[in-house]
Structure formats: C-alpha cells, structure tokens
Amino acid sequence: MPSSRLTTSRATSGGLAMLLASLSAVGPFSIDAYLPSMGEIQRVMNASPYALQMTLTAYMVPFALMTLWHGAISDAVGRRPVVLWGMALFALASLACALAQNIAMLLVFRALQGATAGAGMVVGRAIVRDRFHGPEAQRVMSQVSMTFALAPAIAPIIGGWLQAGFGWRSVFLFLVLYSGAIWLLCRRILPETLPPDRRQTLHPVYLLKSYWTVLTSFRFLAVCLGATFCFAGLFLYVASAPEFLMHQLGVSSTGFFWLFGPLTAGMALGAWLSGRLAGRHAPMRTLAWSFAAMSGAAIANLAFHALHAPVLPWSLAPVFFYSFGMALGYPTLTLLALDLFPEQRGLAASCQSFIQTAGAALVAMLAPLVWGSAASLARTQVAALGVAIVTILAFRRFSRAPTPA
C-alpha cells in the first residue's frame, strides 16, 4: 500500500474511532454528569434517598432492555439510521429531564434517556467489526476504549461546575447540546458499514431463533459474564460515588475527580497498551495480564481497608490499577464475543450489551447494601472479580476459544 494511502487509512480509522467513542460516551455522561447534583435534586424535589437512587436505576434498566434491540434493528435497516434516530430521541429525553417538575417526572424521562442512549454504543461495536479485522480491529476498539475512558472523569467535573454555577437543570441541558452535536457529526460523516445484501430480517420467528442461539451459547455467555463481572467491580465505585466520596472521604460536589481521575487514567493507559499489544501477543495472553492487574488491585484494596479507615489518596489508588487491567482486556473480550456470530454482529452486540448493562443496573440497585464502608466495597469488588475469573477459566477449559480474525 502506498504511504499516502496508508496515512489516509489510519486517519480515517482514527476519526471513526473518535466518533464511535463519542457515541459510546453518551452513556457515561448520562450516568456520571448528574452525580454532583443529587443533593440539590433531592432537596428541590423533596425526594427520599431511595427515590433519588432510583433515578440511576430508572436509566439503567431501560438502557439494558433496549440494548437487546438496537443491534438487531441495525442488522435489518443498517447501522446509520439506528444511530441517528437514537441520538435524536436521546436529545429530546434530556430536554424533558431538564424541564421535569417532580421526582416522578424525572424518573420517567430518565427511563426515556436510558432507552435511547445505548444505540451508539451497541451499533458502534458492530461498526468496528464490520469495517476492521485482525489486529487492526483490536487497535480501533482500543482507541474507542481509550477515548471513551475520558467520559467518566470529565462528566462529573463538568457536572460539578454546572451544578455550582447554574444548578442541576443545566446538567441535562448540557446533555442536550452534547447529543445534538454528536447527531450533526454522525449525519455528516458516519458511514454505513452494512450493505443491503448482508442485512437480516426482523421476522419474529427468525429473531426468536437468533436470540435463543446467541443467549444459549456457552462460549458467548462465558465471555460476556466475564466482562460484566470485571466491570461490576469498577462500576460499584461509580454507583457509590456520592456516598463514598462525599460522606466517607469528605470530598465536595466539585471533587469527584478524586475517583474519576484515577479511573480514567487507568482505563486510558490500559486501552492504549491493548492497542500496542495487538498483533504482537495472543489475545488470551493479553487477557491473562489484564486479570493479573485487576487481581492485584482488588487484593491490595481489600487488604488496605481491612487495616485502615478510608483516606485520600490511598483509598482510591487501587482504582487506577483495577481500571488499567480492565481496559487492557476489554477489547479482547468484546471481539471474542462478536466473532462467535459474524453474520449477526449487531444482534450479538445487542445481547452482549444487554448482559453487561443488566449487570451494571443490578450493581446500581444493590450498591446501597454495601456502600456503608470502604471495607464492604472492597470485599464486593473481590467477589465480583472472582466470579469473572471463574467464567473465563470455564470458557478456556470447556470451549475452544476463538481468536479474533
């Protein structure tokens, strides 16, 4: 390939990776940006702590349910229309959240946000696998993960500034502007990567058979559950951020960077290293290094809080190493799952996202049971990672692990 064409190809893949990462970041922005505003929302709307926590669950449950459909629909009508409609509807739902007058209205509109926010994330994974192969697919997926990693750190910082300057409604207006800008960018440059001759039907019988095939595949479930429980060990701290940071560590509403800074740095470094290792080492070797890093971080976290009260910065140092390990292995886990169903990547991406998001929603619901102390959070993280390790070992033991091609 001539040098100029290679340069253009890399620039194109880099631009597409940035766009897909921006689409994937809609979810983290929707979750994290309003966390610093929870106190004001509770006060203004006279809501109970449980009702306030339900604004997160109300988002996560529809998000998980709709991820089952975004990819399947994109298999039938194409990737581009699903992304454009999803972003347009998300912007409208965000505007409705900004205008909500009570907690019941906010819960309804948060549910509408959740139902539409996952379109870009799910379809984006299918787009990567449509367009790229071999080590290049892992590199692009790593670029997406690295850019996507910035969202959990940036979102609460922006949310804290907006909360301090303009109040909680401004956070949702920011989401309107962000999703509107992404919609315009997608309309202008997002390619259609699924040609008509490769599209699938939306016939109910075909869909039922396809979902059954995917969701009863041992290998698919093992990989997805491994990724889900790895992420649960990290998302536990995201869902518990207001309680853990503000009440146990004494951080203000503008100090969420204490958690999301190490989290972002770890994810960005892990994703970058994953891209560098693509084509140089076998995916399962990279995955082994990933679990080694997460295990070391989780054990250190458990040991520290068994002996010490929570204190900055040591209580949050393990977050960096855990998120690094998770990001190092996540592109491999994603590609391993999608490669099991090459003719139905959209549907497979939907099922993958559903399993992972349902797990995150469950974590959001159960987090209040364990966020009472740093030690209980650490124990729960170790338990989640232990389940992840068991599922991946079962995948390797009882199935023939496919290598991304």
ROVO-108211 format. One line per field, with one value per residue (C-alpha): residue in one letter; z, y, x; residue number from 0. Coordinates in steps of 0.02 Angstrom, whole numbers, plus 32768, in hexadecimal, padded with zeros to 4 digits. Layout:
<pts>
resn: a:...
c3: Z:...
c2: Y:...
c1: X:...
resi: NUM:...
</pts>
This chain:
<pts>
resn: m:p:s:s:r:l:t:t:s:r:a:t:s:g:g:l:a:m:l:l:a:s:l:s:a:v:g:p:f:s:i:d:a:y:l:p:s:m:g:e:i:q:r:v:m:n:a:s:p:y:a:l:q:m:t:l:t:a:y:m:v:p:f:a:l:m:t:l:w:h:g:a:i:s:d:a:v:g:r:r:p:v:v:l:w:g:m:a:l:f:a:l:a:s:l:a:c:a:l:a:q:n:i:a:m:l:l:v:f:r:a:l:q:g:a:t:a:g:a:g:m:v:v:g:r:a:i:v:r:d:r:f:h:g:p:e:a:q:r:v:m:s:q:v:s:m:t:f:a:l:a:p:a:i:a:p:i:i:g:g:w:l:q:a:g:f:g:w:r:s:v:f:l:f:l:v:l:y:s:g:a:i:w:l:l:c:r:r:i:l:p:e:t:l:p:p:d:r:r:q:t:l:h:p:v:y:l:l:k:s:y:w:t:v:l:t:s:f:r:f:l:a:v:c:l:g:a:t:f:c:f:a:g:l:f:l:y:v:a:s:a:p:e:f:l:m:h:q:l:g:v:s:s:t:g:f:f:w:l:f:g:p:l:t:a:g:m:a:l:g:a:w:l:s:g:r:l:a:g:r:h:a:p:m:r:t:l:a:w:s:f:a:a:m:s:g:a:a:i:a:n:l:a:f:h:a:l:h:a:p:v:l:p:w:s:l:a:p:v:f:f:y:s:f:g:m:a:l:g:y:p:t:l:t:l:l:a:l:d:l:f:p:e:q:r:g:l:a:a:s:c:q:s:f:i:q:t:a:g:a:a:l:v:a:m:l:a:p:l:v:w:g:s:a:a:s:l:a:r:t:q:v:a:a:l:g:v:a:i:v:t:i:l:a:f:r:r:f:s:r:a:p:t:p:a
c3: 8000:7FD4:8066:8042:803A:80DD:8132:80F3:812E:81DC:81E5:81B0:8230:82B5:828C:828C:8332:837D:833C:837E:8425:842D:840F:8496:850F:850D:858C:860B:85FA:861F:86BB:8702:86D4:8749:87E0:882D:881D:887F:891F:88D0:8871:8914:896B:88E0:88BA:8970:893F:89AF:899E:8953:88D2:88A6:888D:881F:87A1:8779:8776:870C:868B:8692:8682:85DE:85A0:85BA:856E:84D2:84B1:8480:83EC:83AE:835D:8317:82C7:827E:8233:81D3:81A4:81AD:8230:8206:821B:82C7:8304:82C0:8306:83AD:83C4:838F:840C:8495:847E:8491:852D:8579:8559:85B0:8647:8651:8656:86D5:8766:87E0:8802:87AA:8709:8717:872B:868E:8624:8668:862C:857F:8583:85AC:8521:849D:84E0:84B5:83F9:83D3:8448:8408:8350:835F:8392:82F9:828A:82C9:829F:81F8:81C0:8212:8227:8281:82EC:829C:82E9:8396:837A:8347:83D6:844A:8404:8424:84D5:84F5:84BD:8512:85B4:85BE:85D4:8688:86C0:865B:867B:8739:872B:86AA:8711:87AD:8754:8709:87B1:880B:8787:8745:87A6:877D:86E3:8687:868D:8624:85AE:8595:8561:84E3:8495:8498:8447:83C9:8394:8385:831B:82A3:8297:8277:81F2:819B:81A4:81EC:8164:8146:8160:8144:808A:805E:8026:80D6:8135:819A:81AD:8242:8234:82E6:82CB:8286:8314:8399:8351:8343:83F4:8435:83D6:8417:84CA:84E0:849C:852A:84E0:84C2:8571:85C1:856A:858A:8641:8656:8612:8677:871E:86FA:86D8:8771:87E0:879C:8781:8838:8862:87DE:8820:88D2:88A8:8904:89A3:899E:896B:89C3:8A64:8A83:8A36:8A50:8999:895D:88C8:885A:8894:8839:87D9:886E:8830:8778:8759:8787:8734:8691:8693:86B1:8628:85AC:85CF:85CA:8526:84D9:850D:84C8:841F:8426:844D:83BF:8342:83B3:8435:8434:8472:8500:853F:8545:85A1:8621:8643:8653:86DB:8735:8742:877E:87FD:8847:8855:88A4:8924:8952:8966:89D7:8A41:8A58:8A91:8B03:8B63:8B48:8B44:8A99:8A73:89DA:896D:89A1:89A0:88E8:88AC:8886:8810:8797:878E:8785:86F9:869F:86A3:866D:85D7:85A5:858F:855E:84A1:849A:84F9:8487:83E6:8425:8442:839C:8337:836F:82FF:8268:8205:8294:82E2:8308:8364:83BE:83F0:8432:849C:84D9:850B:855C:85CC:85FF:8619:867A:86EB:8702:8728:87AB:87F7:87FE:8859:88D5:88F4:898B:89E2:89E1:89D6:8A93:8AA4:8A37:8A74:8A38:898F:8982:89B0:892D:88A9:88CF:88C6:881C:87D6:8819:87B8:871B:872D:8740:86A1:8638:867A:864E:85A1:8587:85D5:8585:84DF:8454:8464:83BB:8390:8341:8288
c2: 8000:80AC:8118:819F:811F:80CF:8179:81A0:80F6:8111:81C0:817D:80F1:816C:81E5:8159:811A:81C8:81D5:8129:8152:81F2:818C:810F:819E:81D0:8148:8178:8230:8205:81A5:820C:82C1:82D5:827E:8322:8364:82D9:833D:83D1:8361:830B:83B2:840B:8378:8342:8292:8204:81BD:811F:8181:81E1:8140:8102:818C:8125:807F:80CB:80F5:8051:7FD6:801D:8033:7F7A:7F43:7FAE:7F75:7ED0:7F28:7FAF:7F33:7EC1:7F55:7F90:7EE2:7EFE:7FB7:7FE4:802F:80E7:80FF:80AE:8122:81BF:8198:8164:8206:8271:821D:8224:82E0:82F4:8287:82EF:838E:8341:8316:83CB:8403:8381:83CA:8338:8296:822C:828F:8284:81C7:81B6:8222:81CE:812B:8178:81AE:80FD:80B3:8119:8138:808C:8094:80DF:806D:7FCB:7FF5:8040:7F97:7F46:7FD1:7FB0:7EF7:7F1C:7F88:7F45:7E9A:7E47:7EB2:7F4F:7F28:7F19:7FBC:801A:7FCF:8004:80B5:80B8:807A:80F9:818C:8146:813C:81FA:8207:81C5:8245:82D9:82BF:82DB:836B:83C2:8393:83DD:8481:848D:8462:84E7:856C:854B:84BF:840E:8434:8475:83C6:837F:8415:83ED:833C:8389:83ED:835B:82DF:8361:8381:82C6:82B4:833B:82EB:823E:8281:82CF:824A:81A4:811F:8092:7FF4:7F70:7F5C:7F2A:7E7B:7E53:7E8E:7E1B:7E11:7E50:7DC1:7D8D:7CD4:7CF8:7D71:7CF7:7C6D:7CE5:7D25:7C74:7C3D:7CCD:7CCF:7C13:7C0E:7BD9:7C31:7CD2:7CD5:7CAC:7D3C:7DB7:7D89:7D96:7E48:7E71:7E3D:7E93:7F33:7F19:7F23:7FD1:8010:7FE9:8081:80ED:80C3:80E2:8181:8202:819A:815E:8204:8284:8228:81B2:8215:82C5:82FA:838E:838B:83D1:8352:82B6:82B5:825A:81BE:81DD:821F:817B:8118:8176:8174:80B9:8095:8105:80B6:8005:8024:8073:7FDE:7F65:7FBB:7FB2:7EF8:7ED1:7E5E:7E48:7DD3:7D56:7DA1:7D22:7D54:7E09:7DD0:7D74:7E13:7E70:7DFE:7DFF:7EBE:7EBE:7E36:7E92:7F32:7EDF:7E7F:7F1C:7F7C:7EF5:7EEA:7FA6:7FC0:7F29:7F83:803D:80B7:8105:8194:81F6:81CC:8117:80E1:810D:80D7:8024:806C:809E:7FF0:7F98:8007:7FF1:7F35:7F3A:7FAB:7F3F:7EA6:7EF3:7F04:7E4C:7E16:7E7F:7E39:7D86:7D95:7DE9:7D6F:7CDE:7D1F:7D76:7D7C:7DCA:7E42:7EC4:7E48:7DFF:7EAE:7ECC:7E2E:7E55:7F06:7EC8:7E4E:7ECF:7F5B:7EEC:7EC4:7F7D:7F9F:7F16:7F63:800C:7FBE:7F5C:7FDF:802C:7F83:7F87:803E:8054:8039:8035:7F84:7F42:7F95:7F41:7E96:7EA8:7ED7:7E3C:7DCF:7E17:7DFE:7D4C:7D22:7D70:7D05:7C67:7C8D:7CAC:7C10:7BAE:7BFB:7BC0:7B16:7ADE:7B39:7B5A:7C12:7C6A:7CE8:7D8C:7D83
c1: 8000:8047:8079:7FF7:7F6A:7FA5:7FA9:7EF9:7EBB:7F02:7EB9:7E0F:7E13:7E4B:7DBE:7D3E:7D81:7D6E:7CBC:7C8C:7CDD:7C76:7BDA:7C0B:7C2D:7B75:7B52:7BD9:7BAC:7AF6:7B29:7BB8:7B95:7B01:7B50:7B8D:7ADA:7A88:7A85:7A2C:79B2:7984:796A:790B:789A:7887:78B9:78F0:79A0:7954:78F0:798D:79EF:7962:798B:7A25:79C7:793C:79C0:7A20:798E:7946:79F8:7A16:7970:7983:7A33:79E3:7992:7A09:7A7F:79F8:79A0:7A46:7A5E:79BC:79B9:7A71:7AE3:7AD1:7A13:7A14:7A9E:7A4B:799F:79E9:7A48:79B4:7940:79C3:79D3:7916:7915:79A2:7940:78AA:7919:7952:789C:785F:77FD:77FE:7859:77D5:77E9:78A6:789D:7832:78A4:793F:78F3:78DC:7992:79C6:795C:79B8:7A68:7AAC:7A8F:7B38:7B97:7B48:7B4A:7BF8:7C3F:7BEF:7C35:7CE5:7CD6:7C82:7D11:7DAF:7E00:7E90:7F05:7EBD:7E13:7E62:7EC1:7E24:7DC0:7E4D:7E47:7D8D:7DA9:7E34:7DCA:7D31:7D96:7D9B:7CDF:7CD3:7D55:7D19:7C5F:7C5A:7CD5:7C69:7BD0:7C1E:7C47:7B99:7B4B:7BB0:7B8E:7ADF:7A8A:7A57:79EC:7A84:7AD2:7A45:7A4B:7B02:7ACF:7A57:7AE5:7B5E:7AE9:7AB0:7B64:7B84:7AE7:7B23:7BCF:7B87:7B12:7BA6:7C2E:7BF0:7BFE:7B82:7BE9:7B63:7B37:7A83:7AB5:7AF5:7A5D:79ED:7932:78CE:7853:7821:7844:78F2:7917:78DD:794B:79DE:79CE:79BC:7A58:7AC1:7A82:7A95:7B46:7BB9:7C50:7BF0:7BA6:7C4D:7CA7:7C1A:7C09:7CC5:7CC2:7C25:7C6C:7D13:7CB5:7C45:7CDF:7D00:7C4D:7C2B:7C95:7C41:7B94:7BD0:7C30:7BC4:7BC0:7C74:7CC3:7C57:7C2C:7CBD:7D4C:7D07:7D13:7CA9:7C31:7CBC:7D3E:7D02:7DA6:7DF1:7D97:7D7F:7E2E:7E88:7DFC:7E11:7ECF:7ECF:7E51:7EAA:7F54:7F0D:7EB2:7F4F:7FB8:7F36:7F45:8002:7FFE:7F86:7FDB:8074:802B:7F9C:7EF7:7EEB:7F97:7F61:7EC6:7F30:7F94:7EF0:7EAE:7F55:7F4E:7E99:7EBC:7F51:7EED:7E55:7EBD:7F1F:7E7C:7E35:7ED3:7EE2:7E2F:7E36:7EC0:7E9C:7E0C:7DE9:7E60:7E98:7EF3:7F13:7E5D:7E52:7EFE:7EC3:7E3F:7EC9:7F15:7E6D:7E2D:7ED4:7EC2:7E0C:7E30:7EC4:7E55:7DAF:7DCF:7DFF:7D63:7CF5:7D3F:7D3C:7C81:7C58:7CC1:7C55:7BC7:7C16:7B72:7B10:7B8A:7B06:7A99:7B30:7B67:7AB7:7ABA:7B69:7B37:7A96:7AF3:7B74:7AF8:7A7F:7B12:7B37:7A80:7A83:7B1F:7AC7:7A34:7A9F:7B26:7ACB:7AD9:7B98:7BCC:7BC3:7C7E:7D19:7D3C:7C94:7CAF:7D59:7D12:7C8A:7D0A:7D72:7CD6:7CA4:7D52:7D55:7CB8:7D05:7DA1:7D38:7CD4:7D6F:7DC4:7D27:7D2B:7DDC:7DC1:7D1F:7D20:7D99:7DC0:7DB8:7E3E:7E01:7E25
resi: 0:1:2:3:4:5:6:7:8:9:10:11:12:13:14:15:16:17:18:19:20:21:22:23:24:25:26:27:28:29:30:31:32:33:34:35:36:37:38:39:40:41:42:43:44:45:46:47:48:49:50:51:52:53:54:55:56:57:58:59:60:61:62:63:64:65:66:67:68:69:70:71:72:73:74:75:76:77:78:79:80:81:82:83:84:85:86:87:88:89:90:91:92:93:94:95:96:97:98:99:100:101:102:103:104:105:106:107:108:109:110:111:112:113:114:115:116:117:118:119:120:121:122:123:124:125:126:127:128:129:130:131:132:133:134:135:136:137:138:139:140:141:142:143:144:145:146:147:148:149:150:151:152:153:154:155:156:157:158:159:160:161:162:163:164:165:166:167:168:169:170:171:172:173:174:175:176:177:178:179:180:181:182:183:184:185:186:187:188:189:190:191:192:193:194:195:196:197:198:199:200:201:202:203:204:205:206:207:208:209:210:211:212:213:214:215:216:217:218:219:220:221:222:223:224:225:226:227:228:229:230:231:232:233:234:235:236:237:238:239:240:241:242:243:244:245:246:247:248:249:250:251:252:253:254:255:256:257:258:259:260:261:262:263:264:265:266:267:268:269:270:271:272:273:274:275:276:277:278:279:280:281:282:283:284:285:286:287:288:289:290:291:292:293:294:295:296:297:298:299:300:301:302:303:304:305:306:307:308:309:310:311:312:313:314:315:316:317:318:319:320:321:322:323:324:325:326:327:328:329:330:331:332:333:334:335:336:337:338:339:340:341:342:343:344:345:346:347:348:349:350:351:352:353:354:355:356:357:358:359:360:361:362:363:364:365:366:367:368:369:370:371:372:373:374:375:376:377:378:379:380:381:382:383:384:385:386:387:388:389:390:391:392:393:394:395:396:397:398:399:400:401:402:403:404
</pts>
